[in-house]
Amino acid sequence: MKNIFDVLKESHEKQRLLLDALMETSGDSPTRREFYRDLKHELEQHAAAEERYFYAPL
C-alpha cells in the first residue's frame, strides 16, 4: 500500500513530465490546452493532498 509520500513523489514526477510536454508546444493548440488542463488538475490534486495529509497535522 502506498503512503502519502509515495503518492506525492509520483505526483511530482507526473508534474515534471507534463511541464516538459507543455514546453514542447506553443501557441494555442489543442495539445497545449490539454497538457495545461492536465497539469492544472494535477497541481490542484497535489495541493489538496499536501494540505490534508501533510500540512494540516503540523
URDAWO-V313360 format. One record per pair of residues at least 4 apart in sequence whose ideal C-beta (glycine too) atoms are under 7 Angstrom apart, sorted by the first residue. I is the first residue (numbers start at 1). GAP is how many residues later the second one is. D is the distance in Angstrom with one decimal. If there is no record, write none. Layout:
I	GAP	D
I	GAP	D
//
This chain:
2	4	4.2
2	5	5.6
4	4	6.2
4	45	6.7
4	49	4.4
4	50	6.6
5	4	6.3
6	4	6.4
7	4	6.4
7	42	6.6
8	4	6.5
8	38	6.8
8	41	6.6
8	42	6.7
9	4	6.8
10	4	6.4
11	4	6.3
11	31	6.3
11	35	4.5
12	4	6.6
13	4	6.5
14	4	6.3
14	28	5.6
15	4	6.2
15	24	6.7
15	27	5.7
15	28	6.7
16	4	6.3
17	4	6.3
18	4	6.1
18	17	5.8
18	20	5.7
18	21	4.3
18	24	6.4
19	4	6.3
19	20	6.6
20	4	6.9
21	14	5.0
22	10	6.6
22	13	4.3
22	14	6.3
22	17	6.3
25	4	5.8
25	6	5.5
25	7	3.8
25	10	6.4
27	5	6.7
28	4	6.7
30	4	6.3
31	4	6.5
32	4	6.2
33	4	6.2
34	4	6.3
35	4	6.1
36	4	6.2
37	4	6.5
38	4	6.3
39	4	6.2
40	4	6.4
41	4	6.3
42	4	6.1
43	4	6.2
44	4	6.4
45	4	6.4
46	4	6.3
47	4	6.2
48	4	6.1
49	4	5.8
50	4	4.8
50	5	6.0
51	4	5.3
51	5	6.1
52	4	5.8
//
